[in-house]
C-alpha cells in the first residue's frame, strides 16, 4: 500500500518539518485498531511536524490491511500497512523500525486512543527535549471498572505526579516504583536509541519484556528518559485481562522478563541473575510475614497478594519466559 497523499498546501508547510514515524503493531484486533487510527486522524498536526503512521500487521492473514486502507482513504495523515512474520511482538516492532527513516519514532498500541492534543504535545517536546526517549501518560479504560484491584490498575496505567521532562530510570536506585517503562505511548530519538541491528530481542517476543530489555540496554549506554504527561492515551482493558488466571500468568512472565533483562544488561550475567533470585527470595519471606494481615483484609488484597507472589516466582524461575502472548491469543 502506498502512502496516502497529503494535499499540496499541507505538504508544502510540512516538507521541512520534523519527521515522526508512529508505529502501531497489531494482531487480529480490527475494531480497536480502527478506533486507534481514527483518534490519530482527529489530531491537530503542527505545521513543523511530518507524522506518518505505520501499521505493522503481525497476523498470518493480513487481517489489518482493509482497516488501514479504509483509514488511509479518510485520514489526513500519511499511512502505510506492513506485514511482519512470525507472530512475535519483537519481530513486529523491528519490521516497523526497519521500514521507516524518520528521526523520531513513536509507538502506540492498537488498543489505545490518542487524546486530543497528543500530536501537538509530542511536536512541542521534540523541538526542545534533550531526552532520548519520552514516555507519555497512559490512562486505563477498563471494560468493567469494578474488576481491577490496585495492582491491576497500576499494571495497565502510567500515571506520575511529576513535572514535564522529569527524568525516568529503567532500573537502579532512582527508578520510581510507581511506574514501569514500556513502549506503549513512547517516543524514541532514532539516532541515539534504535541503532542496534535488531533493537528488540525476539526471545522476549512471546512473553513481553522486549521493551524493558531495550530500556535497560539504553540506560547502560547513558541514554536519558523523560516524562511527557501532556501526551496522553487511553488504553482499553477488556474484562478478560482482569481475571486472576490471566493476571497471575502476566505477573509471572513479567518477573521472568525483569530478571532476564537486568541480568543480560549487566557486566556479569550469571552472577546478576543469582542476585535477582536472592533478592526475590528475600521478598518472598517478607511477603509471607504479611499473609495474616492480608487474610484478614481478604478480597482484592488477597488477589494482589497472589499477583505479587507470581512476580516473585517469575524472578526465581530457571525456565524460559512464559509464552503469555501465545496463550492469550488462543
C-alpha positions in Angstrom: 0.0 0.0 0.0 1.3 3.4 -0.9 1.4 6.3 1.5 -1.8 8.4 1.5 -1.1 11.7 -0.2 -1.4 14.9 1.7 -2.9 17.9 0.0 -0.4 20.2 -1.7 -0.8 23.1 0.8 -0.3 20.9 3.9 2.6 19.0 2.2 4.3 22.3 1.4 4.1 23.6 5.0 5.5 20.4 6.5 8.1 19.4 3.9 10.9 20.7 6.1 9.4 19.7 9.4 10.4 17.1 12.0 9.8 13.6 10.7 7.9 11.3 13.1 7.0 7.7 12.5 4.0 6.5 14.5 4.3 2.7 14.6 1.3 0.6 15.6 1.8 -3.2 15.9 -1.4 -5.1 15.7 -2.7 -8.7 15.8 -6.3 -9.5 15.0 -7.9 -6.5 16.7 -9.6 -4.7 13.7 -12.2 -2.8 15.7 -9.7 -1.5 18.3 -7.2 -0.7 15.5 -9.9 1.3 13.6 -10.5 3.4 16.7 -6.8 4.0 17.3 -6.4 5.2 13.7 -9.4 7.4 14.0 -8.0 9.0 17.1 -4.8 9.8 15.2 -6.8 11.2 12.3 -8.5 13.7 14.6 -5.3 15.1 15.8 -4.2 18.7 15.1 -0.9 18.4 13.2 1.7 21.1 14.0 3.0 22.9 10.9 6.6 21.8 11.6 5.8 18.1 12.2 5.7 15.4 9.5 4.0 12.4 11.0 3.5 9.2 9.1 1.5 6.2 10.5 2.9 2.7 10.0 0.6 -0.2 10.9 2.6 -3.5 11.4 0.3 -6.4 10.9 1.6 -9.4 12.8 -1.2 -11.8 11.8 -0.8 -14.6 9.2 -3.7 -13.5 7.1 -3.1 -9.7 6.8 -6.3 -9.0 8.6 -5.5 -5.4 9.3 -4.9 -4.4 5.6 -8.6 -3.5 4.9 -8.8 -1.4 8.1 -5.6 0.5 7.2 -6.9 1.0 3.6 -10.2 2.5 4.8 -8.4 4.7 7.3 -5.9 5.9 4.8 -8.7 6.9 2.4 -10.3 9.2 5.0 -7.4 10.2 7.2 -5.3 13.3 6.7 -2.1 11.5 7.9 0.1 9.5 5.6 -0.4 5.9 6.4 1.2 2.6 5.4 0.4 -1.1 6.1 3.3 -3.5 6.7 3.5 -7.3 7.2 5.6 -8.9 10.0 6.1 -12.7 10.4 6.1 -14.8 12.5 3.7 -13.7 15.3 6.1 -12.1 17.7 5.9 -8.6 19.1 9.6 -8.0 18.8 9.6 -9.1 15.2 6.7 -6.7 14.5 8.4 -3.7 16.2 11.7 -4.4 14.3 9.9 -4.5 11.0 8.3 -1.2 11.7 11.6 0.4 12.6 13.3 -1.0 9.6 10.6 0.3 7.2 11.0 3.9 8.5 13.7 6.5 8.3 12.2 9.4 10.3 14.5 10.8 13.0 11.8 10.2 15.7 9.8 7.0 16.2 6.6 6.8 18.4 4.9 3.6 19.5 1.2 3.5 20.1 -0.6 0.2 20.9 -3.6 -0.9 18.8 -5.9 -0.7 21.9 -5.0 2.9 22.7 -6.8 6.1 21.8 -4.7 9.2 21.5 -6.4 12.1 23.3 -6.8 15.5 21.7 -3.5 17.4 21.7 -1.4 14.2 21.7 0.4 15.1 18.5 0.8 18.7 19.5 2.4 17.7 22.8 4.7 15.3 21.0 5.7 18.0 18.5 6.4 20.6 21.2 8.5 18.1 23.1 10.6 17.1 20.1 11.5 20.7 19.5 13.0 21.2 22.9 13.8 17.9 24.6 17.3 16.6 25.4 15.9 13.2 26.4 16.5 10.2 24.1 13.1 8.5 25.0 9.9 10.2 26.1 7.0 8.4 27.9 3.5 9.8 27.8 0.6 9.3 30.2 -1.5 6.1 29.9 -5.0 6.1 31.4 -6.6 2.6 31.7 -10.1 2.4 30.3 -11.5 -0.8 32.0 -14.3 -2.6 30.3 -15.6 -3.5 33.8 -14.4 -0.8 36.2 -15.4 -2.9 39.2 -12.9 -5.7 38.5 -9.4 -4.2 38.8 -7.5 -4.2 42.1 -4.9 -1.5 42.9 -2.1 -3.7 41.4 -4.1 -4.2 38.2 -4.8 -0.5 37.9 -1.1 0.2 38.1 -0.2 -2.6 35.7 -2.3 -1.1 32.9 -1.7 2.6 33.6 1.2 5.1 33.6 0.4 7.8 36.0 3.0 10.0 37.7 2.8 13.2 39.7 5.9 14.7 38.2 6.6 17.8 36.1 7.0 17.6 32.3 10.6 16.5 31.5 11.2 14.7 34.8 13.9 12.1 34.3 12.9 8.5 34.5 15.0 5.3 35.0 14.5 1.7 34.0 16.5 0.3 36.9 18.7 1.4 39.8 18.1 3.4 43.0 16.5 6.3 41.1 13.8 4.1 39.5 10.3 5.1 40.6 8.2 2.2 41.9 5.0 3.9 40.8 5.5 3.2 37.1 7.3 0.8 34.8 8.7 1.8 31.4 7.1 0.3 28.3 6.8 1.1 24.7 3.1 2.0 24.8 2.9 5.7 24.2 6.6 6.3 23.9 8.8 8.4 21.5 12.4 7.5 20.6 15.2 9.6 19.1 16.3 7.2 16.4 20.0 8.3 16.2 20.7 7.5 19.9 18.3 4.6 20.7 17.5 2.5 17.7 21.0 1.9 16.4 21.3 -1.9 17.0 20.7 -4.1 14.0 17.9 -5.8 16.0 16.6 -3.3 18.6 14.0 -5.7 20.1 15.1 -9.2 21.1 12.8 -11.9 19.7 13.5 -14.1 22.7 11.2 -11.9 24.7 8.6 -11.6 21.9 6.1 -14.2 23.1 6.0 -13.2 26.8 6.8 -9.5 26.8 9.7 -7.6 28.3 11.4 -6.9 24.9 10.9 -3.2 25.6 12.3 -3.3 29.1 15.3 -5.2 27.9 15.9 -2.3 25.4 15.5 0.3 28.0 18.0 -1.4 30.3 20.4 -1.5 27.5 19.9 2.2 26.7 20.3 3.2 30.3 23.6 1.4 30.5 24.7 3.4 27.4 23.9 6.6 29.2 20.7 7.5 27.3 18.1 9.5 29.2 14.4 9.0 29.6 11.8 11.8 30.2 8.2 12.1 31.3 5.7 13.7 28.9 2.3 13.9 30.7 0.7 16.1 28.1 0.8 13.3 25.5 -2.0 11.1 26.9 -3.5 7.9 25.6 -6.4 5.9 26.9 -5.9 2.1 26.8 -8.9 -0.3 26.6 -8.6 -3.2 29.0 -11.1 -6.0 28.4 -12.6 -7.8 31.3 -10.7 -11.0 30.4 -7.5 -9.2 31.2 -8.7 -8.5 34.8 -9.3 -12.2 35.5 -7.0 -13.8 38.1 -5.8 -16.6 35.9 -4.6 -14.3 33.2 -3.0 -11.8 35.7 -1.1 -14.4 37.5 0.4 -15.5 34.2 1.1 -11.9 33.3 2.9 -11.1 36.6 4.9 -14.4 36.4 6.1 -13.6 32.9 6.8 -10.1 33.9 9.0 -11.3 36.8 10.9 -13.6 34.4 11.4 -10.8 31.8 12.6 -8.4 34.5 15.2 -10.8 35.8 16.3 -11.7 32.3 16.7 -8.0 31.2 18.5 -7.0 34.3 21.0 -9.9 34.0 21.5 -9.5 30.3 22.4 -5.9 30.7 25.0 -6.4 33.5 28.7 -7.0 33.5 28.3 -10.5 34.9 25.1 -12.0 33.7 25.2 -15.2 35.7 26.1 -13.5 39.0 23.4 -10.8 38.5 20.8 -13.5 37.7 21.5 -15.2 41.0 21.5 -11.8 42.9 18.0 -11.2 41.4 16.9 -14.7 42.7 18.3 -14.0 46.2 16.5 -10.7 46.4 13.3 -12.3 45.2 13.7 -15.0 47.9 14.0 -12.2 50.5 10.9 -10.5 49.1 9.1 -13.8 49.4 10.0 -14.1 53.1 8.7 -10.6 53.7 5.6 -11.4 51.8 4.9 -14.4 53.9 5.1 -12.3 57.0 2.3 -10.2 55.6 0.0 -13.1 55.0 -2.0 -12.9 58.3 -2.9 -9.2 57.6 -3.8 -10.0 54.0 -6.1 -12.8 55.1 -7.9 -10.5 57.5 -8.5 -8.0 54.7 -9.4 -10.6 52.1 -11.0 -9.6 48.8 -8.8 -7.7 46.4 -5.9 -7.5 48.9 -5.7 -11.3 48.6 -5.8 -11.1 44.8 -2.9 -8.6 44.8 -1.0 -10.8 47.2 -1.2 -13.6 44.7 -0.1 -11.4 41.9 3.0 -10.3 43.9 3.8 -13.9 44.5 3.5 -14.7 40.8 6.0 -11.9 40.1 8.4 -13.3 42.7 8.2 -16.8 41.4 8.9 -15.4 37.9 12.2 -13.8 39.2 13.1 -17.1 40.9 12.4 -19.1 37.7 15.0 -21.1 35.8 12.9 -21.6 32.7 12.4 -19.5 29.6 9.9 -16.7 29.5 6.3 -17.9 29.7 4.6 -17.6 26.3 1.9 -15.2 27.5 1.0 -13.7 24.2 0.7 -17.1 22.5 -1.6 -18.3 25.3 -3.6 -15.1 25.3 -4.3 -15.5 21.5 -5.7 -19.0 21.8 
